[in-house]
Amino acid sequence: MTDFSARRIMMVDKQVRPSDVTKFPIIAAMLAVPREDYVPEAMREAAYMGGNLDLAQGRVMLEARTLAKMLESLDIQPVERVLHLACGIGYGTAVIAELCAFVTGIEEDGALAASAQAQLAARGTQRAEVRQRALSAAGKDVYDVILIEGGVEEVGADLLAQLAEGGRIAAVFMQGALGTVKMGTKVNGRVSWRFAFNASAPVLPSFAARRGFTL
């Protein structure tokens, strides 16, 4: 029988800690959440390998290093509400639930959303929910933190309007095959972005740049 708990410790020690992730709540959350439960059954053995993990066509679970460093940059507090877009089967949502007051995962793929809801329920996670809807659909709730788990080329004003004043947002911005994680902070109603670190992920169609017709 595979000892996934040992692999979880190794993931944290070999992938997360060496990437300058120092906040104890993040380390503890990644040690607590069984990553193997949030991947397709056939991929459980690959759950703790480095690199992004394919969940469906064009969709990935971000590698542990990338997710952990995004969480480090966002500095989620126990009283905050979080929006987790493109949550897949819910691993990131489960990790975030260990850090915040409540996290809402949004997933447009019906099969992934159903799996995420089932896994979070089976784990007894109280501070999380998953909603199935288009990622581009504008929500009415306001959040202290927004994390997009996938590549983006642009982030629209409707989503930024859901970020509270003083709130933070993180996403993997892609330019061709190259990507960088940027973190935005909302001050006086405007979001200012800064470079955080290099990473890559497939661009989510809802966050692809609109390209005009050219001859």
GUDREN-311678 format. One record per residue (C-alpha): residue in three letters; x, y, z. Coordinates in steps of 0.001 Angstrom, whole numbers, plus 524288, in hexadecimal, padded with zeros to 5 digits. Each point is the difference from the previous one (the first is absolute). Layout:
# residues N
ALAXYZ...
***
This chain:
# residues 215
MET800008000080000THR8050680D787FC60ASP803C68087480B98PHE7FA2680CD47FB79SER802A98069280D12ALA80E9E7FE127FDEAARG7FECF805727F237ARG7F8BF80BC380579ILE80B12802DD8095AMET809E77FE6C7F518MET7F830809477F741VAL8005680A6280A79ASP80E627FDD480328LYS804D07FF087F1E0GLN7F6A4808B87F84BVAL7F9D5809CE8094AARG809C2803BC80A96PRO80B80801E47F67CSER7F7898099F7F848ASP8007A80A1280B03VAL7F2C77FC5A80584THR801A9802BD80E78LYS7F274802BA8057DPHE7FCAD7F4EA80954PRO7F1417FFD27FD2AILE802DB7FD2F7F19EILE8099A7F53180352ALA7F65D7FA1F809A9ALA7F4CF800A27F63AMET807C37F9227F566LEU8040D7F585809A3ALA7F1E87FE298044BVAL7F8BF7FF537F309PRO8014F7F2EE7F8BBARG803678047F7F242GLU7FDDD7F2447FA9AASP7F16080128802CDTYR7FE9180BB97F6F6VAL804F57FA147F34EPRO7F9B47F6337F6B0GLU800BE7F2428059CALA8094C7FB707F55CMET8099980AE38039CARG8011A7FE0480EABGLU80DD07FAA27FECEALA8041D80C9F7F927ALA7F98A80924809C8TYR80CA68041A806A4MET808CE8012D7F420GLY8053F80D6A7FC91GLY7F98E807907F4FCASN7F1EE803137FCB6LEU7F6E17F4487FFD4ASP7F60D7FE6B7F508LEU7F1E97FF1B804BDALA7F8B2801937F323GLN8029F805857F287GLY8070380CE2801EAARG7FE407FF7A80EBFVAL80A3B7FD4D80A55MET8020D7FF5980E83LEU80B19809868025AGLU80C9E7FA1D804DBALA8018F800AB80EB7ARG80AF6809F27FF01THR7F7DC8098C7F812LEU7F3F27FEF880892ALA807E88016080C78LYS8075B80BEE7FB14MET7F3418065D7FB96LEU7FA6D7FDC580D8CGLU80C638057A80619SER7FE9D80C607F7D0LEU7F180801788030CASP8021F7FEB080EC0ILE7F21B7FB46802A0GLN7FB1C8032780DAEPRO7F6C27F7AF80863VAL7F52680A477FF52GLU800108017A7F126ARG7F6EB7FB017F567VAL8065B7FA417F3D5LEU7FB877FD8D7F209HIS8070F7F4AA7F95ELEU7FD7C7FFF67F159ALA802087F3D87F797CYS800CA7F7A580C2CGLY8005E7F2F47F8B3ILE7FDA87F48F80932GLY801CF808EF80BB0TYR80DBD7FDC88052EGLY8034680E6F80067THR7F2AF802DB805E2ALA802827F62880AE1VAL80D69805E3802CBILE7FA9680DDF80015ALA7F5147FBBA8093DGLU80A8B7FD2A80A15LEU8046280E3A7FF57CYS7F3D98087C7FF31ALA7F2608026A80563PHE7F95F7FAB47F3B9VAL803BE7FCB77F204THR7F7187FEFC7F430GLY8051D7F7A97F4E3ILE7FAC7802907F250GLU800D57F5557F5AEGLU7F96B7FFEC7F2AFASP802F67F1CC7FC85GLY7F4977F84280562ALA8077F7F37180290LEU80B1380721806F5ALA7F669808008081DALA7F8957F3CD80432SER80CAB7F946803E3ALA8045880BF88079CGLN7F32E800C38076DALA800B67F18280328GLN80E0D8007C804D1LEU7FDF180BFF80880ALA7F3D67F9CE805DEALA807067F32380275ARG80AEC80748806F6GLY7F6098075A80837THR8053380D347FBD7GLN7F75A80A288068CARG805BF80C997FAAEALA7FEAF7FD517F176GLU7F6027FE8F7F52DVAL800BE7FD827F156ARG7F6E88066E7F642GLN7FED87FBB67F1F5ARG7FF3780B727F6AAALA8075B806227F4BDLEU80CAC8062F8049CSER7FC9080C217F82AALA7F2E1801B6806FAALA7FFFD80BF1808BFGLY7FCF27FD5B80E38LYS7FA2380979809C6ASP807B07FC4C80C1EVAL80C3F8075580427TYR80C377F8DE8047FASP80C568039780757VAL808467F6F97F786ILE7FE837FA497F24FLEU808887F5157FA9EILE7FEE87FB6E7F1E1GLU805237F2207FE38GLY803DD8007C7F1BCGLY80646808A47F5D8VAL7FA8080D4E7FC86GLU802F0809F77F587GLU7F71A80A6F80587VAL7F77B801AE80BFCGLY7F33B8072B7FDC0ALA7FA3280B528078BASP7F4427F7E38046ALEU808C17F6CC807A5LEU8083680AFA805A5ALA7F3618064D804B3GLN7FE237F426808D2LEU80CB08030A80722ALA7FE558078A80C9EGLU8078B80C728029BGLY80D5A7FBE3804DFGLY7FDD97F26A7FA6CARG809D87F7CF7F86BILE7FF077F8087F387ALA809DF7F68B7FA05ALA8008C7F9AB7F29BVAL8098F7F9E47F669PHE80159809997F4B5MET8040F7F93E7F378GLN806E9805C97F42AGLY8015D7F4DB7F680ALA807217F503806F7LEU8056E8090D80A75GLY7F8BB8033980C64THR801608081280C3EVAL7F7CE8004F80C40LYS7FB9F80DB98032DMET7F943804BD80C37GLY7F69780B607FFA9THR7FBE18089480B63LYS7F3FB808B07FFC2VAL8024F80DBB80517ASN7F65680B1D7FE0DGLY7F7FD7F7807F6F9ARG80B1F7FC9A7F6C2VAL808077F38F7FF25SER80EB5801677FEB3TRP8078F7F3EF7FBB4ARG80DCB7FBE380394PHE808A47F4B57FBD3ALA800BD7F4CE809B9PHE807207F4A27F962ASN800BC7F7F17F387ALA7F6487F50A7FD69SER7F7807FAEC7F4F5ALA7F2887FA207FDC5PRO7F6C67FE197F46DVAL7F82880C4D7FD31LEU7F1F37FEDD8048EPRO7F6E3803AC7F4A9SER7F88D8096D808C6PHE80C94807978023CALA805707FFF67F223ALA8026080D347F9C3ARG7F639804107F5C4ARG806C1800D07F2E4GLY7FAD8808B07F546PHE7FF717FC367F19ETHR80BF9803A97F82BLEU8034D7FE567F192
***
